[in-house]
Amino acid sequence: MSDHTSERPPTPPDAPASTYAPVERASVQSLLQDPKYRHLRLRALIAVVAGVVAGILLASWRLGLTFAIIAVIADTVYRARTVSSIPAWRRASAAERRTEAQLKKLERGGYKTLHARAIPGSDAQIDHLVVGPTGVYAVDSEKWDKRLPVRVQSHRKLFHGPFNQKPRLDEARWEAAQATDLISEALGREITVVPSLAIYGPPIPWRILNIREVDVFSGSLVRKWITKRERSLTTAEIEAIYRAAERVLPPRYSE
């Protein structure tokens, strides 16, 4: 407790502390200027522009109003599908947010994802653990300098410019191996977590390449990498693996 508390003068017995606090009335202008409502201001602007343009081009205010409503609905749906569910104060990187936006679209296909999960007893984390019909995947999202080329040597060495990325590959493989052991032990049967590195920034001169047992690809291919595999898990198995992973891989950040 802060030391400042003891320095406060006691309230006189004959003058009890007042519970009244003036309430500042929120004006429409102050609400509109609040950063929390920035997306609403943008949505209103989109609706107005769409309505006015459509109304002028089609010479009908009714059609203009219809287009304004459609614009609002479209913007609402877009934000619902793309806005990160990871609170802003604990987002690790823009790369993770971009991957999360892609993985969110897999939910309708029966995939479940855990974000920013810690490996117990270490400082490591799995950015995204995906469980779905085609298997279980650990996706680590990386934002690299786009000015430096990405190349591979002998299918064993990954370079970003002059920098050897072996430590990053080893880390991704180790994280997936730890998740494999923890989830398998919790379930009482063997499961395999496939490690991967999703890279944003520089162009990747291949589609999907396995380097040191880690699949490496451009971040834009995350969904295809996961879904273009044979289905191997039932709905019940997906749920059981997801629940086990949720237990043994705690969130990196407390809620």
C-alpha positions in Angstrom: 0.0 0.0 0.0 1.3 3.5 -0.8 2.8 5.6 2.0 0.7 8.5 0.9 -2.3 7.0 2.7 -0.8 7.6 6.2 -0.1 11.2 5.4 -3.7 12.1 4.8 -5.4 14.0 7.7 -8.2 12.1 9.4 -11.7 13.3 8.7 -13.0 15.4 11.6 -15.7 13.6 13.6 -18.2 16.5 13.1 -17.6 16.8 9.4 -18.1 13.4 7.7 -16.7 13.0 4.2 -19.0 14.0 1.5 -20.1 11.3 -1.0 -21.1 13.9 -3.6 -19.0 14.2 -6.7 -20.0 16.5 -9.6 -20.9 14.6 -12.7 -19.6 16.0 -16.0 -22.2 15.7 -18.6 -20.9 14.1 -21.8 -21.7 16.3 -24.8 -22.2 14.9 -28.3 -19.0 16.7 -29.4 -16.9 15.1 -26.6 -18.2 11.6 -27.5 -17.4 12.1 -31.1 -13.8 13.1 -30.2 -13.3 10.1 -28.0 -10.6 7.8 -29.6 -12.8 4.8 -28.6 -15.4 5.8 -31.1 -13.0 6.4 -34.0 -14.3 3.4 -35.9 -17.9 4.7 -35.5 -16.9 8.0 -37.0 -15.2 6.3 -39.9 -18.2 4.0 -40.4 -20.5 7.1 -40.4 -18.3 8.8 -43.0 -18.3 5.6 -45.2 -22.1 5.5 -45.0 -22.5 9.2 -45.9 -20.1 9.0 -48.9 -21.7 5.8 -50.2 -25.2 7.2 -49.8 -24.4 10.5 -51.4 -22.5 9.0 -54.4 -25.2 6.4 -55.0 -28.0 8.9 -54.6 -26.4 11.3 -57.1 -25.5 8.5 -59.6 -28.9 6.8 -59.4 -30.9 10.0 -58.9 -32.8 8.5 -56.0 -32.5 9.3 -52.3 -34.1 6.0 -51.4 -31.4 4.1 -53.3 -28.8 6.3 -51.7 -30.1 5.4 -48.2 -30.0 1.7 -49.2 -26.4 1.9 -50.2 -25.5 3.8 -47.0 -27.1 1.0 -45.0 -25.3 -1.7 -47.0 -22.0 0.2 -46.5 -22.5 0.2 -42.7 -23.3 -3.5 -42.7 -20.3 -4.3 -44.8 -17.9 -2.3 -42.6 -19.4 -4.0 -39.5 -18.8 -7.5 -40.9 -15.3 -6.6 -42.1 -14.3 -5.3 -38.6 -15.8 -8.4 -36.9 -13.7 -10.7 -39.1 -10.4 -8.8 -39.0 -10.1 -6.9 -35.7 -7.8 -8.8 -33.3 -9.3 -10.4 -30.3 -5.9 -9.9 -28.6 -6.1 -6.7 -26.4 -3.9 -3.9 -27.8 -1.8 -3.7 -24.6 -0.5 -7.2 -25.0 -0.1 -7.6 -28.8 3.4 -8.7 -29.5 3.7 -7.8 -33.2 1.9 -6.7 -36.3 2.8 -10.1 -37.8 0.9 -12.0 -35.2 -2.2 -9.8 -35.8 -2.0 -10.5 -39.5 -1.8 -14.2 -38.9 -4.6 -14.1 -36.4 -6.9 -12.4 -38.9 -6.3 -15.2 -41.4 -6.8 -17.9 -38.8 -10.1 -16.3 -37.7 -11.5 -17.2 -41.1 -10.9 -20.9 -40.5 -13.3 -21.0 -37.6 -16.2 -21.8 -39.9 -14.3 -24.8 -41.1 -14.1 -26.3 -37.7 -10.6 -25.0 -36.7 -9.8 -23.7 -33.2 -6.9 -21.5 -32.3 -5.1 -20.5 -29.2 -2.9 -17.3 -29.4 0.2 -16.4 -27.4 0.5 -19.6 -25.4 3.5 -20.0 -23.1 5.7 -23.0 -22.8 5.8 -23.8 -19.1 9.2 -23.4 -17.5 10.6 -21.2 -20.2 10.4 -17.8 -21.8 9.2 -19.2 -25.1 5.8 -18.9 -26.5 3.8 -20.3 -29.4 2.3 -17.4 -31.3 -0.7 -19.5 -32.6 -1.6 -23.1 -31.9 -4.2 -24.3 -34.4 -6.3 -27.5 -34.0 -8.6 -28.6 -36.9 -9.7 -31.3 -39.2 -6.2 -31.5 -40.9 -4.1 -31.7 -37.7 -2.4 -29.6 -35.0 -0.1 -26.7 -35.9 2.3 -24.3 -34.2 2.6 -21.1 -36.2 5.2 -18.5 -35.3 4.7 -15.2 -37.0 7.8 -13.1 -38.1 8.1 -9.6 -39.5 11.4 -9.3 -41.3 13.0 -6.4 -43.0 11.7 -6.4 -46.6 14.9 -4.9 -47.9 17.0 -8.0 -47.1 16.5 -11.1 -49.3 15.4 -14.5 -47.9 17.3 -17.5 -49.2 18.0 -21.1 -48.3 21.2 -23.2 -48.6 21.2 -26.9 -49.1 17.7 -27.1 -47.6 19.3 -26.9 -44.2 20.2 -23.2 -43.7 17.8 -20.2 -43.8 19.2 -16.8 -44.3 17.7 -13.3 -44.0 20.3 -11.2 -45.8 23.6 -12.2 -44.1 21.9 -13.5 -41.0 21.6 -17.2 -40.4 18.2 -18.0 -39.0 19.1 -21.4 -37.5 18.4 -20.2 -33.9 14.9 -19.2 -35.0 14.2 -22.5 -36.7 15.5 -24.4 -33.7 13.3 -22.4 -31.4 10.2 -23.1 -33.5 10.9 -26.8 -33.7 11.6 -27.0 -29.9 8.3 -25.1 -29.1 6.3 -27.6 -31.3 8.1 -30.5 -29.7 7.2 -29.3 -26.2 3.6 -28.8 -27.1 3.5 -32.3 -28.6 4.8 -33.8 -25.4 2.5 -31.8 -23.1 -0.7 -32.3 -25.1 0.1 -36.0 -25.7 0.7 -36.6 -22.0 -2.6 -34.8 -21.1 -4.6 -36.8 -23.6 -2.9 -40.2 -22.9 -2.2 -40.7 -26.6 0.3 -39.5 -29.2 -0.4 -36.4 -31.2 1.9 -34.4 -33.4 2.2 -30.6 -33.5 3.7 -29.4 -36.8 6.0 -26.4 -36.5 6.1 -23.5 -38.9 7.5 -20.1 -39.5 5.2 -17.5 -41.3 7.3 -14.6 -42.6 6.0 -11.2 -43.5 8.0 -8.5 -45.2 10.5 -9.8 -47.8 9.3 -11.9 -50.7 9.8 -15.6 -50.2 11.2 -17.4 -53.3 9.2 -20.6 -52.7 5.7 -21.5 -51.6 6.3 -23.9 -48.7 9.7 -25.4 -47.8 10.6 -27.6 -45.0 13.9 -26.4 -43.5 15.3 -28.3 -40.4 11.9 -29.9 -39.9 10.1 -26.5 -39.9 7.8 -25.5 -42.6 8.7 -22.0 -43.8 6.5 -19.8 -46.0 5.1 -16.4 -46.7 2.7 -15.2 -44.0 0.0 -14.8 -46.7 -0.1 -18.6 -47.1 -1.0 -19.6 -43.6 -4.5 -20.7 -44.3 -3.5 -22.7 -47.4 -0.7 -24.4 -45.6 -3.1 -25.6 -43.0 -6.2 -26.5 -45.1 -4.4 -28.2 -48.1 -3.7 -31.3 -46.1 -5.7 -34.5 -45.6 -8.4 -34.5 -43.0 -7.2 -36.6 -40.0 -9.2 -35.5 -37.0 -12.9 -35.8 -36.0 -14.8 -33.0 -34.4 -14.6 -34.8 -31.0 -10.8 -35.2 -31.3 -10.4 -31.6 -32.2 -12.4 -30.5 -29.1 -10.4 -32.9 -26.9 -7.0 -31.7 -28.2 -8.0 -28.1 -28.0 -9.1 -28.4 -24.4 -5.9 -30.3 -23.4 -3.8 -27.6 -25.1 -5.7 -24.9 -23.3 -4.8 -26.6 -20.0 -1.2 -27.4 -20.5 -0.2 -24.2 -22.5 -1.1 -21.3 -20.3 -1.7 -17.8 -21.8 1.5 -15.7 -22.0 -0.4 -12.7 -20.8 -3.0 -12.7 -18.0 -6.4 -11.3 -18.8 
